[in-house]
Amino acid sequence: MTGPPSRDPVQLRALFPREHGLWCWAGAPLLGAALLSPTLATGLGASAVLAFFGAGNAARKSAWIEAGWATVGGCLAGIAVLALVPAPGVWILTLAALVACGGIALAIADGATGRRVPAITLFELAAIGGFAATGAGLTVAGGVSPTTAVLIALCIATWEVIGLWWVRGQLARVLPGRTPWAAGPRAIGALAALLAAVAVAAGHPLLALLPALYVVRVAATRPATAPRDARRIGLGEAAWAVGATVLAVGGVVS
């Protein structure tokens, strides 16, 4: 007779979120930073952010071994960045804000996942804004102008908030317990207006049109008609967010 199987020392899947949208919201700003400043420092900074992101996911599942190793990796990568960037103070503030806000998010979630997270819409908006700000901070620390960094962060955040509204509406059609985001159009309008103002002030007025391209994303996507379509809609949103990020950065550096 044998006992229960022993637990592996490290289970990497504990580092991954159950909410697929979080990958998109964390990854797009880091992709933008890498495109704006393709340096070793940016790569290490992105690695530090992803490590702390993974640590937070593991902590939500009480996977403390995985959370500990990821935190150590994030600290080491984050410290290495300090010797490579022209504005280390900005990087310190960025990383400190990420860790502090992540801790608050963990306390609010209290181990909950998916739609069970309290105040889920505010949680999702905070994740979008927080990761966009983190990408901007990493970019500025690497020497990119704050105006450019903020403009790209706004482009990414605006696109993702539109996606949050549209994807939620699609999922509400096919999944039980899902509801549309009624206030989404007002939030989108405010962000689009802010993006337009910043884009014009920064000398890149064409980027103000980026949110309008979401119409193309909708037209090119077959609407959800069955629960199995949820995965297709979610993965498609991630791919379109990558495309929007590349397009935004291209509009700035061209």
N, C-alpha and C positions, 0 to 999 in steps of 0.2 A: 504494500500500500504506500502510495507516495503522497506527499503533501502538495499544497498549492504551488504552482510555478513561481519561481522567484521573479521579482520585478527587474527589468533591465535598468542599469545604472542611469542611463540617459535615454529618454524617449523623445525624439525630435518632434514628433507630431504634437506634443504638448505646447510647442512654441507657436503653432499656427492657430489663427483665430477661427472660430466656427462661423463667424459672419464674413462671407466672401467680400463684401463691400469694403471692409477694412483694408484688405490688400490693395485695392485700387486707391483708396484715399491716402494710404501711406506711400505707395509706390510712385504715383504720378509726380508728386512734388520732388521726390528724390531723383527721378528721371530728368525732370526739368533742371535741377541743380547740376546733374552730371553733364547735360547738354550745354548749359551755360558756362560751366567751368570744369572741363574734363581733365582733372588733375588727380594725383594720388591722394591729396588731402580730401578732395570731394568723395573719392571712393571710400576712404577710411571713415569719413564722417557719415556717409550713407550706411556703412556697415555698423557703425555705432548706433545709429537710429534704429535700424532693423533689429539689432541685438536687444536693445531696450524694449522695443515693440514685442519681440518674442518673449522676453522676460515677463512682461505684463500679461500676455496671453497665458503663459504657464502659471503665473500667480493666481489668475482667475480660476484655474483648475486645481489649485493647491499642489501643483507639481513643483515643489520647492527646489529640488535638485536641479531641474532644468532651468528654473528661474534664476538660481544662483549662478550657474555657469554662464548663462546669457548675460547676466548683469556684469560679471567679471569681464567677459569679452567686450561688452559695450564700453566699460570704463577704460580698458586698455586701448581700444581703437580711438575712443574720444580723446584720451590723453595724447596719443600719437599725433592727432590733428593739430594740437596746439603748437607744435614745432614747425608746422608746414604752412600755416595760413598767415596772411599779413594782418589780420584783425582777430587775434586769439580771444580778446575780451568778448566779442560778439558771439563767438562759438561757445564760450563758457556760459553766457546768458541763455543761448539757444538750448543747450543741453540741459541746463538747470531747469528751464521752463518746461521742457519736454518731460523730464523726470517728475517734477512737481505736479504738472497737470495730469500726467499718467497716473500718479498716485491718487489724485482726487477722483479720476475716472474709475479706478479700481474700487475705491470706497463706495462710490455711487452704485456701481454695478453689483458689488457684493457677491460676486460669483455667478451672477445671472448672465445668460447669453441670449442672443437673438432678440425676439420681441418681448422677452421677459425683463429686459433691462429697464429700470425706472426712467421715466421721461425720455423715451427712446429717441424721439425726434431731436431734442436738444442734445442728447448724447451723440447722435450722428452728425449734427451740424458742428458740434465742438470738435469731433474727430477730424472732419474735413478742414475746418479752420486751423486747428492745431497743427496738423501735418503740413498744410500749406505754409504756415508761418515758420515751421521748422525747416522746410526746404529753402525758404527765403533767407533765414538766418545762416544756414550753411553756405549759401551762395554769397551773401555779403561778407561773411568771414573769409571767403576765398578771394575776395577782391573785386567782385562784381558790384556795380553801383546799386545803392539801395532802391533807387527809382525803378531800375530794370527788374530787380528781384521782386519788388512788391507787385509790379505789373504782371509778371509771370505767375506769381502766387494767386493774384486775383483772377487771371484767366483760368487757371486750374480749378480754383475753388468755385467759380461761377459755373463752369461746365459740370462739376461734380454735384453741385446743388440742383441744377436742372435734372441731372441724371437721377438723383435721389427722388425727386418728385415724379418723374416719368416712370422709373422702374417700379416705384411703390404702387403707382396706379396700375401698371401691368400685372404685378403680383396679386393685387387685390382682386383681380378678375378671376384668378385661378386657384388661389390658396386660401384656406379658411383662416379667419382671424386677422387677415391683412386688410387695412383700410387705406384709402387714398389720403394724401397729405393736402388738406384743403387750403392751408396757408402758403403752400408752395409758390404759386404765381406771384404773391406779394414779395416773398423773400427773393425770388429770382429777379423781379423787376428792380428791387433796390440794389442788388449786386450788379446787375447789368448796367444800371445808371452810374454806379461808382466806378466800374471798370471803364466805361466810356470816358468819364472825366479824367481818370488817371492815364488812359491810353492817349488822349488828346494832349494832356499836359506833358507827357513823356515823348511826344513826337512820333507816336506810332498809332495814329487814329484807326487804321484798318483793323487793329486787334479788337476794337469795340464791336466789330461785326462777328466775332467768334461765337458768341452765344447763339446767333441766328443759324449757325451751321447745325445746331442740334435738330433742326427741321429735316436736314438730310439724313441724320442718324435715324430719326423716327420713320421717315419714308422708306429707308433701306432695310428696315427690320420688320419681319413678320410678327404681328401682334401675338401675345400669349393667348392660347385657347385651351390649354390643359396644364395641369401641375408640372408635367415634365418640361414645359417650356421655361420654367423659372431659371434653370441652370443656363439655358441658352441666352436668355435675356441678361443675366448677370455677367456671364463671360463676355458677351458682346459689349456690354457697357465698359468693362475694363479695357477692351481693345480700342474702343472709340476714345476713351480717356487718354490712352497712350498717343493716339493720332492727334488729338487736340493739343496735347502737351508739345509734341514735336512741331506742330504748326505754329503754336504760340511762340516758341523759342526761335523758330525760323523767321518769324516776322520781326523779331528784335535784332537778330544777329545778321540778317541779310542786308 
